[in-house]
Amino acid sequence: MDDSDASEMILNLIKERHAIRDYITNRPVSDDLLYKIIEAGGYAPSAENQQPWRIIIVRDRAKQRRIGEIAVNRTIELFGRITPRQELERRLEYVAALPSRERTIDWLITGRRFEYIKGDPETDGAPILIALVVEATHVGNSQPTLRGTGGVYGWSSLRHSIIAGSMLMQNCWLAATALGLGACVSSVQLDHFDDVREISELLGIPHPHWVPIMFLAIGYPKHPRLRGPPRQLPEEITYVDTWGQNWQPKKKPAK
């Protein structure tokens, strides 16, 4: 395999990564695969190599079910009670088939879209969750002299931790895809301060020094997902030098 083949494989892997919400619940994910996924995550960049993250593997069914219940309840509150239906329809205009669009709206307003987090076989739940927890109260662990200070004046240590942790989670997701697994990230169960506190207590996280910011469900897909929602083209989202000055690439890659 030459460099161009390897490059194409990586680019295709990125494009083939999809959110999976139906799993073979009773097919476990081995520690060997989890190790590879988390190891890949740890190669994400972080400011000054601070690595301000921790991962919690959630296998306990009662804990996983409670995390899923919080996600479902918040989804019902957000989409079933607060968000107007016409707004949901606007967001889902890209779903051309009306029955598919109506089904997606129903999944949102009833909370079923996040049932997979509970890990229950009857709803094709994910066999495992990994929680991403980031350090919130100082610059990081690579500079002992700054521990406990909150970092350099005017810097946001939590912001750096969230950025680094998000790149770690993307690495984990891509690694899971490369290994033939499905995955889906969620943070709806962490959108409310009360939920952050409850989940921190549930998982023994020393909050607020450490803060859970998202979960990644992992498992073997029950069904292959060949298509995802359409993506905006580079020229639709890119400006040159100034906001609003659209980029017009002189040459585009062959499809």
C-alpha positions in Angstrom: 0.0 0.0 0.0 1.5 3.4 -1.0 0.9 6.7 0.7 -2.0 7.7 -1.6 -3.8 4.5 -0.8 -3.4 5.0 2.9 -4.6 8.6 2.6 -7.7 7.5 0.7 -8.4 4.9 3.4 -8.2 7.5 6.2 -10.4 10.0 4.3 -13.0 7.3 3.5 -13.0 6.2 7.2 -13.8 9.7 8.2 -16.6 9.9 5.7 -18.0 6.5 6.7 -18.3 7.3 10.4 -21.9 7.4 11.3 -24.0 7.6 14.5 -25.2 4.1 15.3 -28.2 3.8 17.7 -29.1 0.1 17.2 -26.7 -2.5 18.7 -26.3 -6.2 19.2 -26.7 -5.8 22.9 -25.6 -9.3 24.0 -22.4 -9.2 22.0 -19.7 -7.8 24.3 -16.9 -5.5 23.3 -13.6 -7.0 24.4 -11.0 -5.3 26.6 -8.6 -5.7 23.7 -10.7 -3.5 21.4 -11.5 -1.0 24.2 -7.8 -0.7 24.9 -7.1 0.1 21.2 -10.0 2.6 21.1 -8.9 4.5 24.3 -5.3 4.3 23.3 -6.2 6.0 20.0 -8.1 8.6 21.9 -5.1 9.4 24.0 -3.1 10.4 21.0 -5.4 13.5 20.6 -3.5 16.8 20.9 -3.8 18.9 24.0 -2.3 22.2 25.0 1.3 21.7 26.2 0.5 17.9 26.3 -1.6 18.4 29.4 -3.9 15.5 28.6 -6.6 16.9 31.0 -8.9 13.9 30.6 -10.1 10.6 32.2 -12.2 7.9 30.8 -14.7 5.8 32.8 -15.9 2.6 31.2 -19.5 2.0 32.3 -20.5 -1.7 32.2 -22.8 -1.7 35.2 -26.3 -2.1 33.8 -28.0 -0.1 36.6 -25.7 2.8 36.1 -26.0 2.7 32.4 -29.8 2.5 32.6 -29.9 5.6 34.8 -27.7 7.5 32.5 -30.0 6.6 29.6 -33.1 7.6 31.6 -31.7 11.0 32.2 -30.9 11.4 28.5 -34.5 10.3 27.5 -36.1 12.6 30.1 -34.1 15.6 28.9 -34.9 14.8 25.3 -38.6 14.7 26.1 -38.3 18.0 27.9 -36.2 19.7 25.1 -38.0 18.4 22.0 -41.4 17.2 23.3 -42.2 20.3 25.4 -39.9 23.2 24.7 -39.0 23.1 21.0 -42.0 24.0 18.7 -42.9 21.2 16.2 -42.3 23.6 13.2 -38.7 24.1 14.4 -38.2 20.3 14.4 -39.6 20.1 10.9 -37.3 22.9 9.8 -34.2 21.2 11.3 -35.1 17.9 9.6 -35.9 19.3 6.1 -33.0 17.4 4.8 -34.9 14.1 5.3 -36.6 14.0 2.0 -39.0 11.1 2.7 -41.9 12.4 4.8 -42.5 9.1 6.7 -38.8 9.0 7.7 -39.0 12.6 8.8 -42.1 12.0 10.9 -40.5 8.9 12.5 -37.5 11.0 13.4 -39.6 13.7 15.0 -41.5 11.0 16.9 -38.3 9.6 18.2 -37.3 13.0 19.4 -40.5 14.1 21.2 -40.9 10.7 22.9 -37.2 10.4 23.8 -36.8 7.1 21.9 -33.9 8.5 20.0 -31.7 8.0 23.1 -33.1 4.7 24.4 -30.0 3.0 23.1 -28.0 4.6 25.9 -29.8 2.4 28.5 -28.2 -0.7 27.2 -31.4 -2.7 27.2 -31.7 -5.6 24.7 -35.4 -4.9 23.9 -34.4 -1.5 22.5 -31.1 -2.7 20.9 -29.1 -0.8 23.5 -25.3 -0.3 23.4 -23.5 -2.9 25.5 -21.1 -0.3 26.8 -20.7 3.4 27.5 -17.5 5.3 28.0 -17.7 8.6 29.9 -15.3 11.5 29.1 -14.3 13.5 32.1 -12.1 16.6 31.9 -10.1 18.6 34.4 -11.8 21.9 35.1 -9.9 23.8 37.7 -6.3 24.3 36.5 -4.2 24.3 33.4 -3.1 20.7 33.5 -1.0 18.0 34.9 2.2 18.7 32.9 3.1 21.8 34.9 3.1 21.0 38.7 3.9 24.7 39.5 0.5 25.7 38.2 -1.6 23.1 39.9 -4.5 24.6 41.7 -4.0 28.2 40.3 -6.4 28.1 37.4 -3.6 28.6 35.0 -2.3 31.8 33.4 -4.4 34.9 34.2 -7.2 35.3 31.6 -7.0 31.8 30.3 -9.9 29.4 30.4 -8.6 26.0 31.6 -12.0 24.4 31.2 -12.2 25.6 27.6 -8.8 24.0 26.8 -9.9 20.8 28.5 -13.2 20.6 26.5 -11.3 21.2 23.2 -8.8 18.5 24.0 -11.4 16.1 25.3 -13.6 16.5 22.2 -10.6 15.6 20.0 -10.0 12.6 22.1 -13.6 11.5 21.7 -13.4 11.9 17.9 -10.3 9.7 17.9 -12.1 7.1 19.9 -15.1 7.2 17.5 -12.9 6.8 14.4 -10.9 4.0 16.0 -14.2 2.2 16.8 -15.3 2.6 13.2 -12.0 1.3 11.9 -12.3 -1.8 14.2 -15.8 -2.7 12.8 -17.7 -1.3 15.8 -20.5 1.3 15.9 -20.6 4.3 18.2 -22.6 7.4 19.0 -21.7 10.4 21.1 -24.2 12.0 23.5 -24.2 14.9 25.9 -27.9 15.6 26.3 -27.8 13.8 29.7 -25.2 16.5 30.8 -27.0 19.6 29.6 -28.4 20.5 33.0 -26.4 21.3 36.1 -28.6 18.9 38.2 -27.8 16.0 35.7 -24.0 16.7 35.9 -24.1 16.5 39.6 -26.2 13.3 39.6 -24.0 11.6 37.1 -20.8 12.7 38.9 -22.2 11.1 42.1 -23.3 8.0 40.2 -19.8 7.5 38.8 -17.8 8.8 41.7 -16.4 11.7 39.8 -14.8 14.4 42.1 -16.9 17.2 40.8 -16.3 20.2 40.2 -12.6 19.6 39.9 -13.4 17.0 37.2 -16.4 17.4 35.0 -18.2 14.8 32.8 -18.8 16.4 29.4 -20.0 13.5 27.1 -20.5 9.8 26.6 -19.7 7.5 23.7 -21.9 4.4 23.3 -19.9 1.5 21.7 -21.0 -1.9 20.3 -21.5 -4.0 17.3 -24.1 -2.4 14.9 -27.3 -4.4 14.5 -27.8 -2.9 11.1 -25.2 -1.3 8.7 -25.8 2.4 8.2 -24.7 3.3 4.7 -26.0 6.9 4.5 -25.9 9.8 6.9 -27.3 13.3 6.7 -26.0 15.5 3.8 -22.9 17.6 4.5 -22.2 21.1 3.4 -19.6 21.5 0.8 -16.2 23.1 1.7 -17.0 26.1 -0.5 -20.3 26.6 1.4 -18.7 26.9 4.8 -15.4 28.5 4.0 -14.4 32.1 3.7 -11.1 33.7 2.7 -9.5 36.4 4.9 -12.9 37.9 5.8 -16.2 36.6 7.0 -18.6 36.4 4.1 -15.9 36.3 1.4 -16.6 32.9 0.0 -13.8 30.6 -1.0 -13.9 29.4 -4.6 -11.4 26.6 -4.9 -9.6 26.6 -8.3 -9.6 22.8 -8.4 -11.7 20.2 -6.7 -10.6 16.6 -6.2 -12.1 14.0 -8.5 -15.0 12.0 -7.0 
